[in-house]
Amino acid sequence: MSLSDPKNQIQLLRFDDDFDGEVRLEEPMSRHTFYRIGGPAFAWIQCDSIASLSQVISICVKGNFPWCVVGMGANLLVSDDGFEGVVIHLGRDFKKWDFNQCTFQFYVGSSVAFTRIVQQAFHLGVSGFEFGTGTPGTMGGILTMNAGRPDDSIGSRVVSLRTYSASDGIKTYRGEDIDWEYRHTSIPSDEVVLDCILQARAGDKQEIQEKMDKILAHRKQVQPLSAHCCGSVFKNPEGHSAGKLIESCGLKGKRIGGAQISPKHANFIVNDANASAKDVCALIHLAQQKVHKRYNIELHPEVRFLGFHE
Protein backbone atom coordinates (compact mmCIF):
# COMPACT_ATOMS: atom_id res chain seq x y z
CA MET A 1 0.00 0.00 0.00
CA SER A 2 1.43 3.34 -1.08
CA LEU A 3 1.03 5.96 1.66
CA SER A 4 1.42 8.71 -0.93
CA ASP A 5 -1.80 7.60 -2.66
CA PRO A 6 -4.65 9.87 -1.45
CA LYS A 7 -7.12 6.98 -1.65
CA ASN A 8 -5.00 4.96 0.74
CA GLN A 9 -4.56 7.92 3.09
CA ILE A 10 -8.31 8.46 3.18
CA GLN A 11 -8.97 4.79 3.87
CA LEU A 12 -6.45 4.83 6.74
CA LEU A 13 -8.32 7.69 8.41
CA ARG A 14 -10.95 5.11 9.43
CA PHE A 15 -8.38 3.57 11.80
CA ASP A 16 -6.91 6.83 13.11
CA ASP A 17 -8.16 7.31 16.68
CA ASP A 18 -7.08 10.94 16.57
CA PHE A 19 -9.18 11.79 13.52
CA ASP A 20 -12.04 14.02 14.63
CA GLY A 21 -14.82 12.75 12.43
CA GLU A 22 -16.25 9.77 10.60
CA VAL A 23 -15.25 8.09 7.34
CA ARG A 24 -17.60 5.97 5.21
CA LEU A 25 -16.38 4.33 2.02
CA GLU A 26 -18.64 3.76 -0.99
CA GLU A 27 -21.42 5.72 0.69
CA PRO A 28 -24.62 6.00 -1.44
CA MET A 29 -25.23 9.68 -2.06
CA SER A 30 -28.95 8.97 -2.39
CA ARG A 31 -28.88 9.06 1.43
CA HIS A 32 -27.58 12.62 1.44
CA THR A 33 -29.70 14.54 -1.06
CA PHE A 34 -33.29 15.79 -1.08
CA TYR A 35 -33.67 14.07 -4.45
CA ARG A 36 -32.90 10.65 -2.92
CA ILE A 37 -30.87 10.04 -6.07
CA GLY A 38 -27.20 9.29 -6.60
CA GLY A 39 -24.60 6.53 -6.70
CA PRO A 40 -21.79 6.04 -4.18
CA ALA A 41 -19.04 8.49 -3.33
CA PHE A 42 -15.57 7.00 -2.93
CA ALA A 43 -15.70 8.42 0.59
CA TRP A 44 -18.18 10.41 2.64
CA ILE A 45 -16.37 12.10 5.51
CA GLN A 46 -17.89 14.02 8.37
CA CYS A 47 -15.39 16.53 9.72
CA ASP A 48 -16.25 17.63 13.26
CA SER A 49 -13.58 20.32 13.61
CA ILE A 50 -11.45 22.69 11.58
CA ALA A 51 -8.47 20.43 12.30
CA SER A 52 -10.10 17.39 10.67
CA LEU A 53 -11.41 19.53 7.79
CA SER A 54 -7.88 20.80 7.18
CA GLN A 55 -6.51 17.26 7.32
CA VAL A 56 -8.93 15.89 4.73
CA ILE A 57 -8.61 18.84 2.34
CA SER A 58 -4.81 18.67 2.59
CA ILE A 59 -4.83 15.00 1.57
CA CYS A 60 -7.09 15.75 -1.41
CA VAL A 61 -5.28 18.86 -2.62
CA LYS A 62 -1.79 17.35 -2.32
CA GLY A 63 -2.94 14.18 -4.07
CA ASN A 64 -4.91 16.09 -6.72
CA PHE A 65 -7.99 14.12 -5.66
CA PRO A 66 -11.50 15.54 -6.23
CA TRP A 67 -13.47 16.73 -3.20
CA CYS A 68 -16.51 18.84 -2.40
CA VAL A 69 -18.56 19.92 0.59
CA VAL A 70 -22.21 18.85 0.88
CA GLY A 71 -24.62 20.05 3.53
CA MET A 72 -28.22 18.85 3.37
CA GLY A 73 -28.01 18.21 -0.36
CA ALA A 74 -31.08 20.39 -0.87
CA ASN A 75 -30.04 21.63 -4.33
CA LEU A 76 -27.82 18.75 -5.43
CA LEU A 77 -28.18 16.13 -8.17
CA VAL A 78 -25.65 13.31 -8.01
CA SER A 79 -24.84 11.06 -10.96
CA ASP A 80 -26.17 7.50 -10.99
CA ASP A 81 -22.51 6.45 -11.22
CA GLY A 82 -21.73 8.34 -8.03
CA PHE A 83 -18.67 10.52 -7.36
CA GLU A 84 -15.12 9.21 -7.53
CA GLY A 85 -13.94 11.62 -4.88
CA VAL A 86 -14.42 12.75 -1.30
CA VAL A 87 -17.68 14.28 -0.08
CA ILE A 88 -17.07 16.36 3.05
CA HIS A 89 -19.88 16.96 5.51
CA LEU A 90 -19.33 19.48 8.31
CA GLY A 91 -20.34 18.17 11.72
CA ARG A 92 -20.18 19.03 15.43
CA ASP A 93 -18.18 22.29 15.65
CA PHE A 94 -19.97 23.75 12.64
CA LYS A 95 -23.45 23.28 14.13
CA LYS A 96 -23.12 26.03 16.74
CA TRP A 97 -25.03 29.29 16.79
CA ASP A 98 -25.59 32.18 19.19
CA PHE A 99 -27.42 35.51 19.35
CA ASN A 100 -26.07 38.74 20.82
CA GLN A 101 -28.93 40.73 22.37
CA CYS A 102 -26.84 43.92 22.42
CA THR A 103 -25.79 43.99 18.77
CA PHE A 104 -28.76 42.05 17.33
CA GLN A 105 -26.29 39.77 15.59
CA PHE A 106 -26.37 36.01 15.04
CA TYR A 107 -23.20 33.93 15.01
CA VAL A 108 -23.99 30.89 12.82
CA GLY A 109 -21.89 27.85 11.97
CA SER A 110 -22.00 26.70 8.36
CA SER A 111 -23.75 23.42 9.16
CA VAL A 112 -26.70 25.04 10.96
CA ALA A 113 -29.99 24.72 9.08
CA PHE A 114 -31.06 28.15 7.85
CA THR A 115 -34.65 27.43 8.84
CA ARG A 116 -33.47 27.14 12.44
CA ILE A 117 -32.15 30.70 12.37
CA VAL A 118 -35.37 31.90 10.74
CA GLN A 119 -37.38 30.27 13.53
CA GLN A 120 -35.07 31.48 16.30
CA ALA A 121 -35.28 35.04 14.99
CA PHE A 122 -39.05 34.81 15.21
CA HIS A 123 -38.95 33.46 18.79
CA LEU A 124 -36.56 36.25 19.77
CA GLY A 125 -38.80 38.85 18.15
CA VAL A 126 -36.13 40.07 15.72
CA SER A 127 -36.66 40.70 12.02
CA GLY A 128 -34.71 40.37 8.81
CA PHE A 129 -34.98 36.67 8.01
CA GLU A 130 -38.64 36.21 7.16
CA PHE A 131 -37.74 35.86 3.47
CA GLY A 132 -36.07 32.54 4.34
CA THR A 133 -39.23 30.91 5.67
CA GLY A 134 -39.29 27.33 4.41
CA THR A 135 -35.98 27.65 2.54
CA PRO A 136 -34.02 24.41 3.01
CA GLY A 137 -30.26 24.16 3.28
CA THR A 138 -27.40 24.70 5.69
CA MET A 139 -25.89 28.12 6.26
CA GLY A 140 -22.82 27.34 4.15
CA GLY A 141 -24.90 26.56 1.08
CA ILE A 142 -27.30 29.43 1.74
CA LEU A 143 -24.36 31.86 1.76
CA THR A 144 -22.57 30.33 -1.21
CA MET A 145 -25.63 30.62 -3.47
CA ASN A 146 -26.87 33.89 -1.90
CA ALA A 147 -30.28 32.38 -1.23
CA GLY A 148 -33.35 34.58 -1.26
CA ARG A 149 -35.24 36.67 -3.76
CA PRO A 150 -33.73 38.99 -6.39
CA ASP A 151 -34.76 41.97 -4.24
CA ASP A 152 -33.87 40.47 -0.85
CA SER A 153 -31.23 37.83 -0.11
CA ILE A 154 -28.98 36.58 2.67
CA GLY A 155 -26.03 38.61 1.39
CA SER A 156 -27.56 41.84 2.64
CA ARG A 157 -27.55 40.43 6.20
CA VAL A 158 -23.91 39.33 6.30
CA VAL A 159 -21.64 41.33 8.60
CA SER A 160 -18.70 38.96 8.11
CA LEU A 161 -17.89 35.34 7.33
CA ARG A 162 -14.95 33.01 7.65
CA THR A 163 -13.70 30.45 5.17
CA TYR A 164 -10.98 27.83 5.04
CA SER A 165 -8.67 27.23 2.09
CA ALA A 166 -5.83 24.76 1.69
CA SER A 167 -3.41 27.49 0.64
CA ASP A 168 -4.31 30.29 3.07
CA GLY A 169 -5.96 28.60 6.05
CA ILE A 170 -8.72 30.56 7.77
CA LYS A 171 -9.76 33.77 6.02
CA THR A 172 -12.20 36.46 7.13
CA TYR A 173 -14.34 38.55 4.79
CA ARG A 174 -16.51 41.52 5.58
CA GLY A 175 -19.95 41.34 4.04
CA GLU A 176 -19.18 44.31 1.80
CA ASP A 177 -16.04 42.56 0.50
CA ILE A 178 -18.18 39.96 -1.27
CA ASP A 179 -20.12 40.41 -4.48
CA TRP A 180 -23.63 39.19 -3.74
CA GLU A 181 -25.41 38.46 -7.01
CA TYR A 182 -28.54 36.54 -7.93
CA ARG A 183 -27.78 32.91 -7.00
CA HIS A 184 -24.04 33.63 -7.06
CA THR A 185 -21.30 35.11 -4.88
CA SER A 186 -17.62 35.89 -5.23
CA ILE A 187 -16.67 33.44 -2.48
CA PRO A 188 -13.89 31.36 -4.12
CA SER A 189 -15.04 27.86 -5.05
CA ASP A 190 -12.01 26.25 -3.38
CA GLU A 191 -12.81 27.83 0.00
CA VAL A 192 -15.12 26.24 2.57
CA VAL A 193 -17.45 28.51 4.52
CA LEU A 194 -16.94 27.95 8.25
CA ASP A 195 -19.29 30.41 9.92
CA CYS A 196 -20.77 33.88 9.64
CA ILE A 197 -22.20 36.82 11.56
CA LEU A 198 -25.62 38.00 10.43
CA GLN A 199 -27.31 41.28 11.28
CA ALA A 200 -30.90 41.26 12.50
CA ARG A 201 -33.05 44.20 13.52
CA ALA A 202 -35.72 44.85 16.11
CA GLY A 203 -39.17 43.76 15.00
CA ASP A 204 -42.74 43.18 16.04
CA LYS A 205 -43.37 39.47 16.69
CA GLN A 206 -46.91 39.55 15.35
CA GLU A 207 -45.83 41.28 12.13
CA ILE A 208 -42.98 38.78 11.74
CA GLN A 209 -45.36 35.85 12.15
CA GLU A 210 -47.81 37.32 9.65
CA LYS A 211 -45.03 37.69 7.06
CA MET A 212 -43.80 34.15 7.68
CA ASP A 213 -47.29 32.67 7.52
CA LYS A 214 -47.95 34.47 4.25
CA ILE A 215 -44.70 33.29 2.68
CA LEU A 216 -45.21 29.69 3.83
CA ALA A 217 -48.82 29.60 2.66
CA HIS A 218 -47.74 30.81 -0.77
CA ARG A 219 -44.97 28.21 -0.96
CA LYS A 220 -47.38 25.42 -0.04
CA GLN A 221 -49.83 26.63 -2.67
CA VAL A 222 -47.43 26.82 -5.61
CA GLN A 223 -44.52 24.47 -4.80
CA PRO A 224 -44.36 20.66 -4.38
CA LEU A 225 -42.91 20.88 -0.87
CA SER A 226 -43.62 17.24 0.02
CA ALA A 227 -41.93 15.81 -3.08
CA HIS A 228 -38.35 14.61 -3.44
CA CYS A 229 -36.76 17.41 -5.45
CA CYS A 230 -33.98 20.00 -5.41
CA GLY A 231 -36.12 23.12 -5.28
CA SER A 232 -35.98 25.41 -8.30
CA VAL A 233 -34.09 23.72 -11.11
CA PHE A 234 -33.35 26.85 -13.15
CA LYS A 235 -32.43 30.42 -12.34
CA ASN A 236 -35.04 32.91 -13.49
CA PRO A 237 -33.82 34.66 -16.66
CA GLU A 238 -33.80 38.43 -16.26
CA GLY A 239 -37.35 39.70 -16.63
CA HIS A 240 -38.84 36.20 -16.86
CA SER A 241 -40.06 33.32 -14.72
CA ALA A 242 -38.36 30.02 -15.61
CA GLY A 243 -41.44 28.13 -14.43
CA LYS A 244 -43.81 30.11 -16.63
CA LEU A 245 -41.54 29.73 -19.66
CA ILE A 246 -41.42 25.95 -19.21
CA GLU A 247 -45.16 25.73 -18.59
CA SER A 248 -45.91 27.74 -21.73
CA CYS A 249 -44.02 25.11 -23.72
CA GLY A 250 -46.53 22.52 -22.55
CA LEU A 251 -44.11 20.66 -20.30
CA LYS A 252 -45.91 20.88 -16.99
CA GLY A 253 -46.47 17.31 -15.80
CA LYS A 254 -44.11 15.84 -18.43
CA ARG A 255 -42.56 12.54 -17.34
CA ILE A 256 -39.38 10.74 -18.31
CA GLY A 257 -38.82 7.52 -16.41
CA GLY A 258 -39.47 8.14 -12.73
CA ALA A 259 -38.94 11.92 -12.96
CA GLN A 260 -41.63 14.50 -13.63
CA ILE A 261 -41.83 18.23 -14.22
CA SER A 262 -44.10 19.10 -11.34
CA PRO A 263 -47.78 19.70 -12.21
CA LYS A 264 -47.71 22.29 -9.41
CA HIS A 265 -44.73 24.36 -10.54
CA ALA A 266 -42.85 23.79 -13.81
CA ASN A 267 -39.48 24.91 -12.40
CA PHE A 268 -39.48 21.86 -10.12
CA ILE A 269 -38.51 18.39 -11.33
CA VAL A 270 -39.53 15.74 -8.82
CA ASN A 271 -38.45 12.19 -8.14
CA ASP A 272 -41.91 10.76 -8.49
CA ALA A 273 -41.17 7.04 -8.84
CA ASN A 274 -37.60 5.90 -8.17
CA ALA A 275 -36.18 8.31 -10.72
CA SER A 276 -32.58 8.13 -11.85
CA ALA A 277 -30.29 11.11 -12.32
CA LYS A 278 -30.45 10.27 -16.03
CA ASP A 279 -34.23 10.79 -15.96
CA VAL A 280 -33.89 14.17 -14.26
CA CYS A 281 -31.18 15.31 -16.65
CA ALA A 282 -33.30 14.33 -19.63
CA LEU A 283 -36.10 16.61 -18.39
CA ILE A 284 -33.62 19.42 -17.70
CA HIS A 285 -32.29 19.22 -21.25
CA LEU A 286 -35.80 18.97 -22.71
CA ALA A 287 -36.91 22.12 -20.89
CA GLN A 288 -33.80 23.98 -22.04
CA GLN A 289 -34.31 22.93 -25.66
CA LYS A 290 -38.02 23.79 -25.78
CA VAL A 291 -37.61 27.20 -24.12
CA HIS A 292 -34.66 28.11 -26.32
CA LYS A 293 -36.47 27.06 -29.48
CA ARG A 294 -39.61 29.01 -28.63
CA TYR A 295 -38.18 32.11 -26.93
CA ASN A 296 -34.45 32.08 -27.77
CA ILE A 297 -33.81 32.20 -24.01
CA GLU A 298 -31.13 30.12 -22.31
CA LEU A 299 -32.19 28.48 -19.06
CA HIS A 300 -29.26 28.11 -16.65
CA PRO A 301 -29.49 25.47 -13.93
CA GLU A 302 -29.61 26.49 -10.31
CA VAL A 303 -29.20 22.88 -9.20
CA ARG A 304 -25.64 21.70 -8.49
CA PHE A 305 -24.36 18.63 -10.36
CA LEU A 306 -21.93 16.14 -8.83
CA GLY A 307 -20.20 13.20 -10.50
CA PHE A 308 -21.23 14.03 -14.07
CA HIS A 309 -18.74 14.11 -16.92
CA GLU A 310 -18.82 16.58 -19.77
Buried (B, 14 or more C-beta within 10 A) or exposed (E): EEEEEBBEBBBBBEEEEEBBBBBBBEBBBBEBBBBBBBBBBBBBBBBBBBEBBBBBBEBBBEBEBBBBBBBBBBBBBBBBBBBBBBBBBBBBBBBEBEBEEEEBBBBBBBBBBBBBBBBBBBEBBBBBBBBBBBBBBBBBBBBBBBBBEEEEBBBBBBBBBBBBBBEEEEBEBEBEEBEBEBBEBEBEEBBBBBBBBBBBEEBEEEEBEEBBEEBBEEBEEEBBBEBBBBBBBBBBBEEEBBBEBBBBBEBBEBBBBBBBBBBBBBBBBBBBEEBBBBBBBBBBEBBBEBBBEEBEBEBEBBBBBBBEEE
